[in-house]
Amino acid sequence: MPGSLVTRFAPSPTGALHLGHAFSAIQAHDRARRAGGTFLLRIEDIDGTRSRPEHVQGIFDDLATLGLTWDGAASFQSARLAVYEQSLSRLRDKGLLYPCFCTRADIAASGAAPHGSAGAVYPGTCRMLDPATRRARLAAEPHAWRIDMARAVAAIGGTGGLAWHDELAGVVQADPLAHGDVVLARKDAPASYHLAVTVDDAAQGVTHIVRGVDLFEATHVHRVLQALLDLPVPLYRHHALLTDAAGNRLAKRNGAPTLASLYAAGQDGPALADMLRRGQTPPGFALPRD
Ligand code: GLU
């Protein structure tokens, strides 16, 4: 059906956008525009301590300068915390969540095996607490909520039905157990990235998730949440990442030059967007082939 394709760009306003963000936003935007579909902008600002209004404004300005337009007003995850809480309650009522009191240091000290970019797989320390201890600590200590992944997988009858179609990787069989008991609600927010992004993509009718391959692994977790919450499964395209000339991925924390600094140095926005569309970059960057 023409017009029914929906994509989105979902940046976190925790820093200024860099060229890698532009590359990703252009792909999602153009995908929708080519199909006469809808392109949404969602500000992923559940992290109240790291999100900044000036970065939200920077996202609007940087995308507009590139010549990208989005449909409707941008949505803000910080306005949807009650919705995430509802999904969390559903999962809690099914007995699939448990409170976790561990600090990062506790988890590091437990010798948990490192697991790709997602950090360590949680060793399950708080899953094994006896009910009385759990109740007492729940009343007294800050806690996150983790999904009991083995139970969750059992609740949906195993991982057999959990494949997803990725336009670049093909049919991918989800392996959520490899990710362990991930956090669904943080100590400081009633949702984690995994929960908020899955709930929002469904609520906004996103049909095609176009995002960087750095988020490929997260999809294993998102597939389980979709199955548990009866949400539709979108099509995925995890694109290769734009890098610096040495092949290192761009990151805010590594001081990647911001889009604003490229514009300030005289780079024209629409010309930059067209350059990326043609598979070229300004000097100092490199675009891999998908
Ligand atoms: N907010 C996420 C980020 O900035 C992206 C979310 C997504 O595309 O699924 O990395």
Residues whose N, C-alpha, C, O or C-beta is under 5 A from the ligand:
A	BS01	LIG	A10 P11 S12 E44 V197 R211
